[in-house]
């Protein structure tokens, strides 16, 4: 089935639909309906369970609006851009790299320089998709994707809606390391909303302006901490390496252990999370025959990342990134340490204390103060940093430092320079960061797309969502065979009992029983309970499995326990074997 079929089903059955439709809609903003909000919540809970709880990591919730200084430090102000081209005729703006990818064989135009993209537009006579006007010779420029705002009244405190949840973790590292008692490694996760002012949102949830990320920032000591690769060494993964992409290679299935040993995956930490994620993708219903890990090419890899891989799912014939796995080094914490007024390092204790020679300064402020005024304190700080970096700078009669772009020369005899022997018990290091970053909306879309099925039941065509029971928005539908003779009252009592047991339930008494089955199948409900006249006589009900349409008859008082077990992985076949004389068929239900 096509993406159009999925979007239609999603809108009709309450999974997702465009926001503000009553006012014409706004591109790139979507509402999760009753079914979608429940599925999204279950998906997020599944992520928390696997990547936080089981790994021993913690979770925070940081603000979605942050001051401009944060994004100056992180580099988003200068480098968080997409390529835009504006039609000179109709004024419509387009992602220039997307136009090139749609019209040529170029797969990753985003990594190309803007001049080269302009050349490709001219060579292929690419026109405006909106009005058909030629775009040859039109400038391709950089467009910053962040939404700007002002914090408080007026315009004195500029801020931005965060384009990723990660910065909320990095900025709060000085506090978070205290909660970890300064011990590495430790991980901090966050699920939250991010915002990017996309030039041309498209393909429903695939490219939007407001979206949810589930990100983990795992802080490690690069010299001491190693991942537990033995846990995932035998996990098989489909890898599309950079050399394979640059040559005539293809996806190669290998194990995590072999990929690390062969150097295909450069970072053992990235390899560990690829292995962990593989089993999780399978559990949430990603079709692993339509899945791969693609390594970033040199031109698209961030300058601070030594190794990056994307988890990609095939959707409507296109490979779409659903997760990025990166070894970010110490870039993020170092940048914030440079810009912010706090300490973004941790103390690493030595096994045994060591004695070293350490250059120090003790500036004579009675000289610096009158001479340099308000700059004296900053000059003293620069002298201290220079002493640690270059002792030879203090060998002459004066020493020069730079503060805020201005040079200051200080007499050496006013610096108080000396080299002393000191005993140290450890050193301060800047942790490195391992980051698995999951796009929840794209995962959501992938789970739906890969779950959409068509088959035939009793000679009738059926479409249904083969969602894992643990993710499905509703676990069970309760259906009275007839809305009379007390069947509806008995069914409602069962609904109350199941809800009291923490099971999500839908009650449906409208239409034929077969039509009601189809409705629950289409929305992805894994089980249905039918209350019939026999239920009034012996207090049993029919329990039906969505995928096989097989039915068994079980006692009502066992219903909650059996459904709860099915939801966490028990087999319906086992249940059928437990009640061999009660097997029913759909025909027997009408």
Order of alpha helices (4+ residues) and beta strands (2+ residues): alpha-beta-beta-alpha-beta-beta-alpha-alpha-beta-beta-alpha-alpha-beta-beta-beta-alpha-alpha-beta-beta-beta-alpha-beta-alpha-alpha-beta-beta-beta-alpha-beta-alpha-alpha-beta-beta-beta-beta-alpha-beta-beta-beta-alpha-beta-alpha-beta-alpha-beta-beta-alpha-alpha
